[in-house]
Amino acid sequence: MSTPTSTDPYAASARETTEGRVYTITGGDWDDTTASQFEDERLVLNMGPQHPSTHGVLRLVLELEGETVTEATAVVGYLHTGIEKNLEYRTWTQGTTFVTRADYLSPIFNETAYCLAVEKLLGVEVPERATLIRVIMMELNRISSHLVWLATGANELGATTPMTDGFLDREYILDIFEKVSGLRMNMAYIRPGGVAQDFPPGTEEQIRDLCKHLRKRVDWYHGLLTGQPVFQARMKNVAYLDVQGCVALGVTGPMIRAAGLAWDLRKTMPYCGYETYDFEVATHTDADCWARYLVRMDEMRESTKIIDQALDRLAPGPVVVGDKKIAWPAQLAVGMDGMGNSLDHVRKIMGQSMEALIHHFKLVTEGFRVPAGQVYTAVESPRGELGVHAVSDGGTRPFRVHLREPSFINLQAIPALTEGGLLGDAVVAVASLDPVMGGCDR
């Protein structure tokens, strides 16, 4: 059998043998052959659409040259829920049950930002006790969110103990959420005009005890991880992003504070009375994954300080604005007379007053009207600036609600964090962002 001919100098020549067909490479030295043939080739790797270090479903398309990432693209949308569009078909109060499901690891922040926008449109002021409860719940939620970040991020680096202990400590916080609102997550506890109900008896003492426990646990995590050489080596000088890069990309939260800029809305644009609390804005200057780790660890300790101060100020009083056009009559009566969450008292109000019963029915089914206009409010969530742009046409339902979600904005930094680094460092880089895809794909 004749040997096939080819114009390709590296084409295989073939000859027939008794054992079968044998191929041989012709055309020169092997090193020259491989260098010429493969020097311009790149490997495209799909990380996802399910991948570690993300709280949700994210797809990363990485172009690799060996183990080095040369190009990175984030693909989002796999967890889209249509929350913003659904808000246009619900009353202003019902909207809290939707926004709370956006960033499902920090639902209290979603609810508070939304309710602050509604209250700004209404021109109402929330009672002091309700504001203090909001601050306590938000800071507890900040700690629980950071604990999930610590647990999942450390687990991706091979540290299993922080994962199990981190989720265990988070359970103690979720127990309080369940006691206060009836739900562990997505509580819809913050309502326009205040909160759904007051703290049950014994809650304040339980929160104080938990803060003491959490402070000890932060020290324990430092002892477990901070001095660990492997943990340091995986995070130091990885995914560098300085202040200029953060500002150019709109990145906020622990990311920008780890680069040295003390930008925290609780200090720079105070809300819920945060300007009256004594706490430090945690910052570091290394602008890498290690600095972001230290910032979040410091923030958990500072949050316990804020909670203690809020508990010291907590005095009896209403937990919802004293306006019958907004609050449900039974909820308003319970909050105004200091009788706590007495079910018997609620039944009494609803059973003896026909006017209250009718008004309650209309508020629940139709909702209250909000004056026409548009506002923007923002809070400092665990991931950065969480903003709400709310537009009202004067009806009982929002005309438009848009969330400025920090996870969505921060994901723009993935190319800057990963390109030029190693493939193994891409997981660490994404973990340092702490994205929650429920908020990104709302």
N, C-alpha and C positions, 0 to 999 in steps of 0.2 A: 504494500500500500504506500502511495507517495505521501511525503510530508507536506502538510498544508503550508502555504506561503502567506505572508502578511507584511504590510508596510510598517506595522508597529514594531519597533526594535525590541520591545519587551514582551511581545506576544509569545505564547507558549508554542513550542514545536512539539509535534506528536509523532509517536511511532507505535506500531502494533507489535505487541509481544504476546507470548503464550499466557502470561498472567493477566493481560488486559492492556488498557491504554495507559501510557506513562507520559507525564508532561514534564518538560524541562524548560527552565528560563534561559533565554539567550539574550545577549545584548550588553554584557559588561559586568562590572563589579556590583555586588549586592547592595553595598552602602549607597553607591550612586543611584542605583535603581530605586530604592525606597525613598531616598531624599527627593528625587525628581517627581516621583509619583504622588507623594503624600504631604509635601511641605505646605500646601495651601488648603488642605482639607480641615474642616471643622466638624465637631460633633454637636448636634442639637439634642438637648436633653429636656424632656418634659418632667418637671417636678409637680406632680398633681394630676388632676385637679384636687386631690386630697393629699395633704402633706403635713408632716410634723411642724411644730412651732407656729402654727396658725390656728386660731380659734374659729374654725369654720372651713370653708372649701375655697382654696386659692390655687391657681395654676401659675407656675413659673416656667417660662421657656428660656432655657439657658443655652447659650452657644459656648462651647468649650474648646480650648486648645490645650490638650492634655488634661491637667487638673485645674487649669486656670479659666475663670469665667471671663469671656471676652465681651459678651453681650447678654443682658438680662431684660426680660419683658414680663410684667405682671399682667395676668388675665383674670378679670373679676367678673362677677355676675352670676355665678353658679348658685348663690344663695338668695337670689332676688325674691322679695316678698311683696313688693308693692305697697309698703306701709304708708308712704307719703300720699299716694293716690287714694288709698282707702280712707285716709283722714277726711277727705272731701265729702264723704258720704256718711259721716258720723257726727254726733253732737260734739261740742267742745269738751265736755266731760268724758265722753266715750273715747276721745282721742288719746287719753292717757293709757288706755289698754293696748293701743297700737304702738305708740312711741316707746313704751317700756320694752318692747320686743326687738328694738333695733340693735343696739349694743347690749346683748343679753347678759353680759358680765358686769355691766354697770347700769342697771335699769333705773335706779333712783336718780341718776344724773339726767337721763333722758326725760324722765317725768318732771324733774324740777325745772330744767331749761324750758320745756314746753309750757309748763304752768306759769312760769315767770313771764313768758311772752303773752299768754292769755290775760294775765293780771295787769300787764302793762297796757294792753288794749282796753281793758275794762276800767283802768284807773283806780284800782282798789289796793289797799294795803293789808297784808296778811298779819294776823295777830302774832305777838311776840313768841308765844309758846309754840305755835305752828312753825315759825321760822327756826327756832332752836331745834325742834324735832327734825326738820329738814336737814340742818347742818349735821346733827348726830348721825342720821341715816346715811347721808352722803359720805361722811368720813369712814363709817363702818364699811360702806360699799367700796370705797377706795382701797381699803386694806384687803378686803376679800378679793378684789380684782388683781391687786398686786401679788397676792398669794397664789392665784391661779397662774399668773405669769411666771413666778418663781418656780412653782412646781413643774409646770410643763417645760419651761426653758431648761431647767437643770436636768430633767429627765432626758431631753434630747442630747445632752452632753454626757449621758451615762450615769448620772447621779440619781439613783432611785429613791434614796431616803428622803431628800427634800420633796420629792413628788408626793409620797404617801403622807408625810407630815404636813406639807402645805395644804393639801386638801382636807386633812383632819382639822387644822386650825380654821380653815374656811367654814367648816361645818358649824363651828360654834357661833360664827356670825350669822349664818343662814338660820340657825335656831332662833336667834333674836328676830330676824326678819319674819319668820313664820309666826312667832308669838305676837308681834306687833300687827301684822297685816293679814295673817292667815296663809301666806304663800312664801316659799323660799326664794323664788325668782319671779321677775315680771309681775310685780305686785300691784301696779296701778294704785299705789298707796298715796302718792302726792296728787292732790286734786286742785283744780283752779279755786283759789280762795283759801287754801290751807292743806290739811291732810284728811284722809278718810276717817280716821278715828284716833283717839288719844292713846298714849301708852297704857297697856294693862298694868295692874298693880304688880310691883316687884321688878319691873323692867329696868328702872334706873340703876338699882343695885346690881342687877345682872350685868349691865353694860359696864359699870365701874370695875367689877371683878374681871370681866373679859379684857378690859384695857390693861390691867395689871399683868394678866397672863400673856397678852400679845407683846408687851414690851420685853418680857423675859424671852419670848420665842424669837423675836428679832435678834436679840443677842445670841441665842442658840444657833440661828441660821448663820450669823456671822462666824461663829466659832466652827461651824461645820464646813463652810464654803470659802469664806473670804481669804483664809490663809492657805487654801489648798493649791499646790503648785500647778496641777493639771487644769483645774478650773480657771486659774489665772491665765495660763498659757493659751487656753482656747478663746479667751475674751479680750485680753489686752492687745491693743494695736490692731483690732479687727473692726471692719465696717466704720471707718473714720468718716465723720461728717461734721464740719465746723459750723460756727454760727452763721457765716455768710451762706453756706449751703442750705442750712435749715430755713433761713429767711427767704432765700430764692425759691425754695420748693413749698413754702407755707407750712413747714413741719413745726409742730408745737409739742407741749407736754414734756415728759422726761427727756425726750430726744434733744430738745433745744437747751434745756437746763443742764444736761450732761455736757454740753459744749461751752458752758460758762455764762449763759445769759439767764438771769433770774426773772424769766417771764412766766408769771403765774397769775391767772386772772383773779384769784382770791386776793392778791395784793395790788396788781396793776389796774384792775377794773372790778372793784369789790361788789359783791352781791350777797344777799342774805346776812348782812352784817359782818362779813368776814374781816372788815377793816378793824373791828373791835377785839379781835382775838390775837393772842400772843403766840406766834409760831414763826419758824424760819423757812424760807424757800430753799429747798435742797438743791445745791449746784455742785458741779465738778467741771474740770476744764480739759480733760483728756479727750472728750468727744468720740469715744469708742464704746464698744459693748460693755467693757468693764465699768466705765463711768456711769452708764445707764443702769447697770446693776446697783451701784452704790446709791444713785439718786433715788431709786424706788425703795431701797431698804431704808434710807433716811426718811422718805415720805411716810412710810408706815408708822414710824415712831412719832413724827410730827402730828399725824392724824390722831393718835391717841391723846396727845396734849390738847388738841382742839376739842375732842369729845369730852374730856374732863372739864374744860372750861364751860362748855355748853351745858353740861349736867349741873354745874354749880349755879348757873343762872336760871335753871328750869323752875319756874313758879307756876302755881295753879292758874288756869285761865282758859279761854276759848281756843279751839284748834282750827276754827274755820271763820272766815270773815263774816261779820254780823250784818249780812245783807240777804234778805229773803229772796232776792231775785237771782242769787247764785247758789246759795247753800240749800240743801234739802231741809225742810222744817224739822224733822226728827234729829238730823245730824246737828243742826244749829242749836236746838234745845239742849241736847246732851252736852255740847261744848260750852254753852253759855252759863249753865247753872253749876258746873263743876261736879256733876254727879258721875263723871267717868263714862263708861260705856254700858250703862245699865240697860239691859234689854227690856226690863219691865217699864222703865221710863219712856223708852221709845214707843212701846205699845200704848202707853198711856196717852202720849201726845197724838199719835196717829188714830187712836180709837175715840178720843173725846172731841177732836176739832175737825169738823167737816171741811173747813177752809184749808187747814193744813194738809189734810188728806188729798184734796183736789190739787192744791199747789204742788205737793210732792209728785203726784201722778203726772202733771204737766211738765215738771222739770225733768223727770226721768224719761218720758216719752218724746218730748219736743226739745228740751234743753233751753238754756237761756240765750238771749241775743247779745252779741258783742258788737260794739260800735265799729263802723267802717274805718279801715285804716290798715297800716302795716308797721310791724316792729321787728327789731332784731335783738335777741338776748343771747347771752353766752355764759357758760359755766366752765370751770376747769375740771374736766373729767380725768380719769386715770390715764387716758391716752392723749390728752391735749384739749384744745379749745373745741367745745361742743356748742355749736350755735344753732339757734332756731329762728328762721325768718317766717313769720306768720302774717297772713293777709286775711282780712275780714271784709266782707261786703255788707255787713250789718245784719247777717242772718244768724241762725242757730248752729250753723256748721261752718267750718273753715273754708274759705275760698281756695287757699293754698297754704301748705306748710312744707318748708324745705329745711332739712337738717344739714348743717355744716359739720359733717362727721369726721373726726380726726383720723380714724383708721383709713378712710378713703384718701384723705389728703396725704397722710404719712406714707402710704404705699408708693407714692411717686418717687420716694427716695431709694427704692430698691436698686435701680441701676447704679446710683452713686455709691451705695453701700457695698455692692457685690462685685461690680466689674473691676477686673484686675486682681481680685482675690481668689482664693482657692475654693473649690467646690464644697469642701467640708465646712468652710466658713460661711457659706450662704445660709445654712440652717441657723447658725448663730446670729447672723445679721437680721434675718427675718424675725427671729425670736426677740431681738432687742427692740424691734418696732412694736411688738405686742399688738398686732392687728386683730380685730374681731370682725369677721366677715359679715355677721348679721347687720352691723352698722354700716359697713362699706356697701353692701348690696341691698340696702333698704328699699 
